[in-house]
């Protein structure tokens, strides 16, 4: 019995002795640290705002422990900050890594704002000074962009925002009744979480092919390595056009990542509420375009990847020409790509017209074009689909003319109509594949829209449906 008790005492002592061997710290210059990366690069960040943290690992691959200090090369004036083993700053001393162990190092950057309009570059390095005198470094680099910050901004009189600096929108940007907000070509609006563009007056956003107007969320960092927040929906609110807002025009605009795209509130169809030309409305939580009792026109545009519907029309008058309307949301299955109805709340809204010419209407469902009308008007509701590629189960509707119906039994249908490219490239994700049945089916309106969304010429006869004319790979 006494021997058993002695063994119980000896084993913990031996275990403690073996553990302490890992804590033997060497000052021999032969032993060095290793790092998971030799350079940490930050994508462009807005000046005056601390970035999200990047991280790398510090390893001790040796069979002895190492002590070291970590110093930012630029000292206290460096725009970079680090955090190692729970300690932060530009100088961290007395750090230890036992044999075979590792530490996380987190790095952030905050570039000071200036009056420059161009990109600001920042460089530094973290110097790891070992107790042996060995010095190792991890290099840091970042690019900063000055920006104009708008908090609760109200446009009470006609005003133009320019492309000289991006704008960060906090709370919301409100355009009052009687005022016009003009966005110059190349203007960039970055909306903070839940911020909206709220238009009671008028919005004129006319970019160009080479200087598109961008409206997106303000997160510039990655959610995961290689997956930027910019590909997520729900990063900001969206655009609301209030009831009394008319004459809005969006041309060569890229609007993506919102809770919704454009919501056109109930209005009269006697005058145009919204014209969308050569634009992208992409990747939203709810609807890309939702219109109630409005007159809207959309042409040469990509309306894609909604959490609910890409186009949701309640009553009014609408026309879509050379549009790619496709529901392949990255984060949800969603509803049908196009929904037409005259039901609204507790009543109905006069449904005057909805026409789709030279369009692609497709998605994940067997039917991507849905109409919801009372039985008394369902057979005569004034909508039409012409010279388009259409994903529907019922192909007998007489309001479909010269339509090519998607065939799910064939190799090319749905997402296979398009070239698979990086999700960062919003303008090319929906470029046509060579085998797509949308090729060559458009009518003579090709002459009215001589270039596609990528600036590629369309033939006047036999153009491709959708916003992109097929181009052979280079």
C-alpha positions in Angstrom: 0.0 0.0 0.0 2.9 2.4 0.8 4.5 1.6 -2.6 1.3 2.5 -4.4 1.2 5.9 -2.6 4.9 6.5 -3.5 4.2 5.8 -7.1 1.3 8.2 -7.0 3.7 10.9 -5.9 6.5 10.0 -8.3 4.5 10.0 -11.6 3.3 13.7 -11.3 6.8 14.7 -10.5 8.2 12.9 -13.6 5.4 14.4 -15.8 6.2 17.9 -14.4 9.9 17.3 -15.1 9.2 16.3 -18.7 6.9 19.3 -19.3 9.5 21.7 -18.1 11.8 20.5 -20.8 9.5 22.4 -23.3 10.1 25.5 -21.4 13.9 25.5 -21.8 14.6 28.8 -23.6 17.6 29.0 -25.8 19.7 32.0 -26.8 21.5 30.0 -29.5 21.4 31.9 -32.8 20.8 28.7 -34.7 17.2 28.7 -33.6 14.7 30.9 -35.5 10.9 31.5 -35.7 8.8 30.6 -38.7 5.8 32.5 -40.1 2.7 31.5 -42.0 3.2 34.5 -44.3 6.2 36.8 -45.0 4.0 39.7 -46.2 0.6 40.9 -45.1 -1.3 42.9 -47.6 -4.5 44.9 -47.1 -6.8 45.7 -49.9 -7.8 49.4 -50.2 -9.1 50.8 -46.9 -10.8 54.1 -46.2 -8.6 56.6 -44.4 -9.4 57.5 -40.8 -11.1 54.1 -40.2 -9.3 51.2 -38.6 -9.4 48.2 -40.9 -10.6 44.7 -40.0 -7.7 42.6 -38.6 -5.6 40.4 -40.8 -3.8 37.5 -39.1 -0.8 35.2 -39.5 0.8 32.5 -37.3 4.2 32.7 -35.6 5.7 29.2 -35.2 8.5 27.8 -33.1 9.5 24.6 -34.9 12.4 24.0 -32.6 12.8 21.6 -29.6 13.7 24.5 -27.3 11.6 27.5 -26.3 12.4 31.0 -27.7 11.9 34.5 -26.2 11.6 37.6 -28.3 10.3 41.1 -28.6 8.0 42.3 -31.5 8.5 45.9 -32.7 6.8 47.8 -35.4 9.5 49.2 -37.7 7.8 52.6 -37.9 7.4 52.9 -34.2 4.5 54.8 -32.6 3.8 56.8 -35.7 3.2 53.6 -37.8 -0.3 53.3 -39.2 -0.2 49.6 -38.4 -1.0 48.0 -35.0 -0.4 44.4 -33.9 -1.7 42.1 -31.2 0.3 39.2 -30.0 -0.6 36.8 -27.2 -3.3 39.3 -26.0 -1.0 42.3 -26.0 -1.4 45.1 -28.5 0.5 48.2 -29.7 3.6 48.9 -31.8 6.1 47.4 -29.2 5.5 44.2 -27.4 8.3 42.8 -25.2 8.9 39.6 -23.2 7.1 37.2 -25.5 7.7 33.5 -25.2 6.9 30.5 -27.4 7.6 27.0 -26.0 9.2 24.3 -28.2 6.8 23.3 -31.0 4.2 25.9 -30.1 2.7 28.9 -32.0 1.1 32.3 -31.5 -1.5 34.2 -33.5 -0.5 37.7 -34.6 -3.3 40.1 -35.6 -2.6 43.2 -37.6 -4.8 46.3 -38.4 -4.1 49.5 -40.2 -5.5 53.0 -39.9 -4.2 55.4 -42.6 -4.4 59.1 -41.7 -6.8 61.1 -43.9 -5.2 63.7 -46.3 -6.5 66.0 -49.0 -5.2 63.8 -51.7 -7.7 62.2 -54.2 -5.4 59.3 -55.3 -4.4 56.1 -53.6 -2.2 56.4 -50.5 0.4 53.6 -49.9 1.5 52.5 -46.5 4.4 50.1 -45.7 6.0 48.8 -42.6 7.3 45.6 -41.0 7.1 43.8 -37.7 10.6 43.0 -36.5 10.9 39.9 -34.3 14.0 40.4 -32.2 15.0 37.1 -30.6 16.9 36.9 -27.3 19.9 35.5 -29.3 20.0 38.8 -31.3 18.6 37.3 -34.5 16.1 39.6 -36.2 13.3 38.4 -38.4 10.6 40.4 -40.2 7.1 40.2 -41.6 6.4 42.9 -44.1 3.1 44.9 -44.1 1.5 46.9 -46.9 -1.8 48.7 -47.4 -3.5 51.2 -49.7 -5.7 53.9 -48.4 -8.4 56.0 -50.1 -9.7 59.3 -48.8 -13.4 59.5 -48.7 -16.2 62.0 -48.1 -18.4 61.0 -45.1 -22.0 61.8 -45.2 -24.1 61.3 -42.0 -27.8 61.8 -42.3 -27.3 64.0 -45.3 -30.4 65.7 -46.8 -30.4 67.1 -50.3 -32.8 70.0 -50.1 -31.8 71.7 -53.4 -30.3 70.4 -56.6 -26.9 69.0 -55.9 -24.2 67.0 -57.8 -21.9 64.4 -56.3 -18.7 63.9 -58.3 -16.2 61.1 -58.8 -13.2 62.9 -57.2 -13.6 60.9 -54.0 -15.8 58.1 -52.9 -18.7 58.8 -50.5 -19.4 56.8 -47.4 -23.1 57.1 -46.5 -24.0 56.7 -42.8 -27.7 56.6 -41.7 -29.2 57.5 -45.1 -28.9 59.9 -48.0 -32.3 61.7 -48.4 -33.4 63.6 -51.5 -36.2 66.0 -50.6 -39.3 66.6 -52.7 -38.5 69.1 -55.5 -34.7 68.5 -55.3 -32.6 66.6 -57.9 -29.5 64.6 -56.9 -27.2 64.1 -59.8 -24.4 61.5 -59.7 -21.5 62.3 -62.2 -19.9 59.4 -64.2 -17.6 57.3 -62.0 -19.2 58.4 -58.7 -18.9 55.8 -55.9 -21.3 55.6 -53.0 -20.4 53.2 -50.2 -23.3 52.6 -47.8 -22.9 51.6 -44.2 -25.0 48.8 -42.8 -28.8 49.5 -43.3 -28.1 53.0 -44.9 -30.4 53.8 -47.8 -30.8 56.2 -50.7 -34.2 57.7 -50.0 -35.6 59.7 -52.9 -38.7 61.9 -52.6 -37.4 64.2 -55.3 -35.4 62.9 -58.3 -32.3 60.9 -58.9 -30.2 61.3 -62.1 -27.3 58.8 -62.1 -25.8 58.7 -65.6 -22.4 57.0 -65.8 -20.6 55.7 -68.9 -19.3 52.3 -69.9 -15.8 53.2 -68.6 -17.0 55.2 -65.6 -19.8 53.3 -64.1 -21.6 54.7 -61.0 -21.2 52.2 -58.1 -23.6 51.8 -55.2 -22.5 49.1 -52.7 -21.8 48.4 -49.1 -18.8 50.0 -47.3 -17.1 46.7 -46.1 -13.8 46.5 -48.1 -12.4 43.5 -46.2 -12.9 39.7 -46.7 -15.4 37.6 -44.8 -13.1 34.6 -45.3 -9.8 34.5 -47.3 -10.6 35.2 -50.9 -14.3 35.9 -50.2 -15.0 39.6 -49.9 -17.9 41.0 -48.0 -18.8 42.7 -51.3 -20.2 39.4 -52.7 -22.7 39.2 -49.8 -26.2 40.6 -50.0 -27.7 42.7 -47.1 -24.6 44.9 -46.8 -26.8 48.1 -46.9 -30.4 49.1 -47.4 -31.1 49.9 -51.0 -32.8 52.6 -53.1 -36.3 53.8 -52.3 -38.2 56.0 -54.8 -41.1 57.5 -52.9 -44.6 58.0 -54.2 -44.1 61.5 -55.5 -40.7 60.8 -57.1 -40.7 60.8 -61.0 -38.2 61.2 -63.8 -35.5 59.0 -62.1 -32.8 57.7 -64.5 -30.1 55.2 -63.9 -27.6 54.7 -66.7 -24.4 52.6 -66.5 -24.9 52.0 -62.8 -23.7 49.0 -60.7 -26.0 48.6 -57.7 -25.3 45.5 -55.6 -25.2 43.9 -52.2 -28.2 45.6 -50.6 -31.2 44.3 -48.7 -33.1 45.3 -51.8 -32.2 46.9 -55.1 -34.8 49.5 -56.1 -38.2 49.8 -54.5 -40.5 52.1 -56.5 -43.4 53.1 -54.2 -47.0 53.3 -55.4 -47.4 56.1 -58.0 -49.2 57.0 -61.1 -48.4 55.2 -64.4 -49.2 58.4 -66.4 -45.5 59.5 -66.2 -42.2 57.6 -66.1 -41.1 57.0 -62.6 -37.9 55.1 -63.4 -35.7 54.4 -66.5 -32.8 51.9 -66.1 -30.3 51.6 -68.9 -27.1 49.6 -69.2 -27.0 48.9 -65.5 -26.5 46.1 -63.0 -28.8 45.4 -60.1 -27.3 42.3 -58.4 -27.2 40.2 -55.3 -29.8 41.5 -52.9 -31.7 39.9 -50.0 -35.3 40.7 -51.3 -36.2 42.0 -54.7 -33.8 43.6 -57.3 -36.7 45.7 -58.7 -40.0 46.1 -57.0 -42.6 48.5 -58.5 -46.1 49.3 -57.4 -48.5 51.0 -59.8 -45.5 52.7 -61.6 -44.3 53.3 -65.1 -40.8 51.9 -65.4 -38.5 51.0 -68.3 -35.4 48.8 -68.2 -33.1 48.1 -71.1 -29.7 46.5 -71.7 -29.4 45.6 -68.0 -28.5 42.7 -65.7 -31.0 42.1 -63.0 -29.8 39.1 -61.1 -29.5 37.0 -57.9 -32.3 38.2 -55.6 -33.2 36.5 -52.4 -36.8 36.7 -53.4 -37.5 38.0 -57.0 -35.4 39.8 -59.5 -38.4 41.7 -60.9 -41.6 42.1 -58.9 -44.3 44.2 -60.7 -47.6 45.1 -59.1 -49.8 46.8 -61.6 -48.7 49.8 -63.6 -46.9 49.9 -66.9 -43.4 48.3 -67.4 -41.2 47.4 -70.3 -38.0 45.3 -70.3 -35.7 45.1 -73.3 -32.4 43.2 -73.7 -32.3 42.3 -70.0 -30.8 39.3 -68.3 -33.2 38.5 -65.4 -31.7 35.5 -63.6 -32.2 34.1 -60.1 -29.1 32.3 -58.9 -28.7 33.8 -55.5 -25.5 32.7 -53.8 -27.2 32.5 -50.4 -30.8 31.4 -50.9 -33.1 29.7 -53.5 -35.5 32.6 -53.5 -38.8 33.0 -55.4 -39.3 33.2 -59.2 -37.2 35.6 -61.2 -40.3 37.5 -62.5 -43.6 37.9 -60.6 -46.5 39.9 -62.1 -49.6 40.8 -60.1 -52.3 43.3 -59.6 -52.9 42.4 -55.9 -51.6 45.0 -53.4 -52.3 44.9 -49.7 -56.1 44.7 -49.3 -57.0 45.7 -52.9 -55.8 45.7 -56.5 -53.8 48.1 -58.7 -54.6 48.7 -62.4 -52.3 46.4 -64.4 -51.7 48.2 -67.7 -48.8 46.5 -69.4 -45.7 44.3 -68.8 -43.6 43.5 -71.8 -40.3 41.5 -72.1 -38.5 41.6 -75.4 -35.1 40.1 -76.2 -34.7 39.0 -72.6 -33.3 36.0 -70.7 -35.6 34.9 -67.8 -34.2 31.9 -66.0 -33.1 30.6 -62.6 -33.2 27.6 -60.3 -36.9 26.9 -60.5 -38.8 25.0 -63.2 -40.9 28.1 -63.7 -39.3 31.6 -63.4 -42.1 33.7 -64.8 -45.2 33.8 -62.5 -48.4 35.7 -62.9 -50.9 36.2 -60.0 -54.2 37.6 -61.2 -57.8 37.1 -60.3 -59.5 34.4 -62.4 -61.7 37.0 -64.0 -58.7 38.7 -65.7 -56.0 36.1 -65.7 -56.6 35.1 -69.3 -56.5 38.6 -70.6 -53.9 40.3 -68.3 -51.8 42.6 -70.6 -48.3 41.1 -70.4 -46.1 39.6 -73.2 -42.8 37.9 -73.7 -41.2 38.1 -77.2 -38.0 36.8 -78.7 -36.7 35.7 -75.4 -35.2 32.7 -73.6 -37.8 31.7 -70.9 -37.8 29.1 -68.1 -41.4 28.0 -67.7 -43.3 24.8 -67.3 -46.5 25.9 -69.2 -45.4 26.9 -72.7 -49.0 27.3 -74.1 -49.6 30.9 -73.1 -50.5 32.8 -76.3 -48.8 35.9 -74.9 -45.5 34.2 -75.5 -44.2 34.9 -79.1 -41.1 33.7 -80.7 -39.9 32.4 -77.4 -37.3 29.7 -76.8 -38.2 27.7 -73.8 -35.6 26.3 -71.5 -35.3 22.5 -71.6 -34.0 21.1 -68.3 -33.4 17.7 -70.0 -30.6 19.2 -72.2 -27.1 20.0 -71.2 -27.4 23.8 -71.5 -30.1 25.4 -69.4 -30.3 27.7 -66.4 -26.9 28.7 -65.1 -25.2 26.7 -67.9 -26.3 29.5 -70.3 -23.5 31.6 -68.8 -19.7 31.6 -68.5 -18.6 30.7 -65.0 -16.3 33.4 -63.8 -15.2 34.9 -60.5 -18.0 36.4 -58.3 -15.9 39.5 -58.0 -16.5 40.3 -61.6 -20.2 41.3 -61.6 -20.1 42.4 -65.2 -19.0 39.1 -66.6 -20.7 36.4 -64.4 -23.7 36.4 -66.8 -21.8 36.6 -70.1 -23.3 34.0 -72.5 -21.8 30.6 -73.1 -21.3 29.6 -76.7 -24.0 26.9 -76.5 -26.7 29.0 -74.9 -30.0 28.9 -76.8 -30.3 32.6 -76.2 -27.9 33.2 -79.0 -29.4 34.8 -82.2 -33.0 34.9 -81.1 -33.5 38.7 -80.6 -35.6 40.8 -82.9 -34.6 43.9 -84.9 -34.4 46.0 -81.8 -30.7 45.2 -81.9 -30.5 48.3 -84.1 -31.9 50.4 -81.3 -29.4 49.0 -78.8 -26.2 48.8 -80.8 -23.9 47.9 -77.9 -24.3 45.5 -75.0 -23.6 46.0 -71.3 -19.9 45.2 -71.9 -19.7 47.6 -74.8 -19.7 44.8 -77.4 -21.5 45.7 -80.7 -24.8 43.9 -81.4 -25.8 43.0 -85.0 -29.0 44.8 -86.1 -30.5 41.4 -86.9 -30.1 38.2 -85.1 -28.6 39.6 -81.9 -28.5 37.5 -78.7 -31.1 37.8 -76.1 -30.1 39.3 -72.7 -27.7 42.1 -71.8 -24.6 40.4 -73.1 -23.8 39.6 -76.7 -21.8 36.4 -76.9 -18.0 36.9 -77.3 -15.6 34.1 -78.0 -13.0 33.5 -75.2 -9.7 35.4 -75.8 
